[in-house]
Protein backbone atom coordinates (compact mmCIF):
# COMPACT_ATOMS: atom_id res chain seq x y z
CA UNK A 1 0.00 0.00 0.00
CA UNK A 2 2.93 2.32 0.55
CA UNK A 3 3.75 2.42 -3.14
CA UNK A 4 0.07 2.88 -4.04
CA UNK A 5 -0.31 5.87 -1.72
CA UNK A 6 2.97 7.37 -2.94
CA UNK A 7 1.87 6.83 -6.54
CA UNK A 8 -1.46 8.54 -5.82
CA UNK A 9 0.28 11.56 -4.32
CA UNK A 10 2.82 11.79 -7.14
CA UNK A 11 0.15 11.44 -9.82
CA UNK A 12 -2.55 13.70 -8.43
CA UNK A 13 -0.81 16.41 -6.39
CA UNK A 14 -0.84 18.78 -9.36
CA UNK A 15 -4.07 17.46 -10.91
CA UNK A 16 -6.36 17.82 -7.90
CA UNK A 17 -5.64 21.30 -6.51
CA UNK A 18 -9.29 21.61 -5.45
CA UNK A 19 -9.20 18.47 -3.26
CA UNK A 20 -10.46 19.47 0.21
CA UNK A 21 -11.06 16.20 2.07
CA UNK A 22 -9.14 12.93 2.41
CA UNK A 23 -10.80 9.84 3.81
CA UNK A 24 -8.38 6.96 4.28
CA UNK A 25 -9.80 3.73 5.71
CA UNK A 26 -7.90 0.52 6.47
CA UNK A 27 -11.21 -1.39 6.65
CA UNK A 28 -10.78 -4.85 8.22
CA UNK A 29 -7.06 -4.64 9.02
CA UNK A 30 -4.84 -1.64 9.72
CA UNK A 31 -3.53 0.10 6.63
CA UNK A 32 0.18 0.82 7.05
CA UNK A 33 0.91 4.28 5.73
CA UNK A 34 4.60 5.03 5.34
CA UNK A 35 5.38 8.05 3.25
CA UNK A 36 8.80 8.48 1.74
CA UNK A 37 10.53 11.88 1.82
CA UNK A 38 9.87 12.57 -1.85
CA UNK A 39 6.16 11.92 -1.38
CA UNK A 40 6.03 14.03 1.78
CA UNK A 41 7.45 16.97 -0.20
CA UNK A 42 4.52 16.70 -2.63
CA UNK A 43 1.84 16.77 0.08
CA UNK A 44 1.73 20.60 0.37
CA UNK A 45 0.78 20.63 -3.32
CA UNK A 46 -2.77 19.85 -2.24
CA UNK A 47 -3.38 23.52 -1.39
CA UNK A 48 -7.06 23.27 -0.42
CA UNK A 49 -6.93 20.11 1.66
CA UNK A 50 -8.42 21.11 5.01
CA UNK A 51 -10.08 17.90 6.31
CA UNK A 52 -8.41 14.53 6.90
CA UNK A 53 -10.23 11.46 8.20
CA UNK A 54 -8.09 8.43 9.09
CA UNK A 55 -9.68 5.14 10.13
CA UNK A 56 -7.71 2.03 11.08
CA UNK A 57 -4.40 3.41 9.82
CA UNK A 58 -0.91 2.58 11.09
CA UNK A 59 2.13 4.91 10.90
CA UNK A 60 5.79 4.04 11.52
CA UNK A 61 6.03 6.40 14.51
CA UNK A 62 4.09 9.26 16.05
CA UNK A 63 6.72 11.64 14.64
CA UNK A 64 6.08 10.30 11.13
CA UNK A 65 2.34 10.80 11.63
CA UNK A 66 2.90 14.39 12.86
CA UNK A 67 5.21 15.22 9.92
CA UNK A 68 2.69 13.94 7.39
CA UNK A 69 -0.23 15.76 9.00
CA UNK A 70 1.89 18.91 9.32
CA UNK A 71 2.58 18.85 5.57
CA UNK A 72 -0.84 20.27 4.74
CA UNK A 73 -0.77 24.06 5.15
CA UNK A 74 -4.56 24.55 5.28
CA UNK A 75 -5.49 21.54 7.41
CA UNK A 76 -8.11 22.60 9.97
CA UNK A 77 -10.05 19.43 10.81
CA UNK A 78 -8.39 16.12 11.72
CA UNK A 79 -10.40 13.05 12.71
CA UNK A 80 -8.56 9.89 13.64
CA UNK A 81 -10.09 6.61 14.74
CA UNK A 82 -8.02 3.53 15.58
CA UNK A 83 -4.79 5.11 14.39
CA UNK A 84 -1.65 3.47 15.71
CA UNK A 85 2.09 3.17 15.26
CA UNK A 86 3.97 0.06 14.14
CA UNK A 87 5.01 -0.55 17.73
CA UNK A 88 1.35 -1.08 18.56
CA UNK A 89 0.80 2.26 20.27
CA UNK A 90 -2.72 3.56 19.64
CA UNK A 91 -3.06 7.33 19.40
CA UNK A 92 -5.14 8.75 22.23
CA UNK A 93 -6.86 12.10 22.92
CA UNK A 94 -3.86 13.22 25.03
CA UNK A 95 -1.73 13.03 21.86
CA UNK A 96 -3.77 15.88 20.37
CA UNK A 97 -1.82 18.31 22.58
CA UNK A 98 1.33 17.42 20.66
CA UNK A 99 -0.35 18.71 17.48
CA UNK A 100 -1.15 22.20 18.83
CA UNK A 101 1.34 23.87 16.49
CA UNK A 102 -0.76 22.83 13.49
CA UNK A 103 -3.46 25.45 14.17
CA UNK A 104 -6.31 22.99 13.72
CA UNK A 105 -9.86 24.09 14.46
CA UNK A 106 -10.87 20.58 15.48
CA UNK A 107 -9.12 17.37 16.40
CA UNK A 108 -11.12 14.24 17.08
CA UNK A 109 -9.26 11.20 18.43
CA UNK A 110 -11.00 7.90 19.22
N, C-alpha and C positions, 0 to 999 in steps of 0.2 A: 504494500500500500504506500510505502514511502515514495517509491518512484512514481506511482500514479498521482499522488498529491503534488509532488514536485513538477511533474509534467503538466498538471492542470494549471499551476501557478505560472509556469514558464509560458504556456500557450495563451492563457487568457488575461494575464495582468495588463496588457495593453489593449485587449479587445473588449474588456468589460469594465470600462471606467465608471459606469453608472451603478455597478453592483453595490448594494447597501447592506445585505444581510447574508451571513454564512451560517448554514446549519450542517453540522458534521455529526453523524450518528454511527457509532460502532455496532449498533443493533445487538445481536446475541452475544458477541464476545468483544472485548475491548479492542478498539482500533488503535494501533500504535502509530503515532504521528511524530516522526522525526524529520525535521526540516534542515536540509543542508544549508551552509552559509550562502551559497549562490541563490538559492530559493528564498531565503530570508531577506536578501537584499531586494528582491522583486516584490515583496509583500506591500511596501508602501505605495506601489503603483496601482493599488486599488484605492483611489483617493476618496471615494464616497462610502466606503465600508464603515458602518457605525454600529452594527449589531453582530455579535457572534454568539451562536448557541452550540455548545459542545456536549454531547451525550455519549457516555461510555467510551471515552478517549483516553489513551495512555501516552504520556510524554516521557522522554528520557529522564529529565530532572525537573524540579520546580523552576530552576533558573532558565531552562530551555523553554518551558511553558511561558514564563514571564517575558522572555526576549521575543518570542513569536507574537504574543498578545500586544506587546509594546511596539511592534512594527507598524501598527495601523494608526496613522496620525489622527483620524477622526473617530476612533472607537469610543462610544459612549455607553453602550449597554452590553454587558458580558453575562451570559448565563451558562453555568457549568453544572452538570449533573453526572455523578459517577466518573469524575476525571481523576486520574491517578498518575503516579510515576512508575517507571519500570521496577523500582525497588518495592512496589506494592503499597506505597503511601498514597492514601486517598486525600485529595484536596478537601479542606474543611472551611467553614465560614471564617475562622480566625486567619486563614491565609489571605483573605481579601485585604487585610490591612497592609500586606506587603505589596499590594498593587495600587496604593494611594497615589503614587506619582503619575499614574496614567490619566488622571482627570476624568474618570468614568462617572456618568450620572447614576448608573445602577449596576451593582454586581449581585448576582444571585448564585449562591453555592449550595448544592444539596448533595 
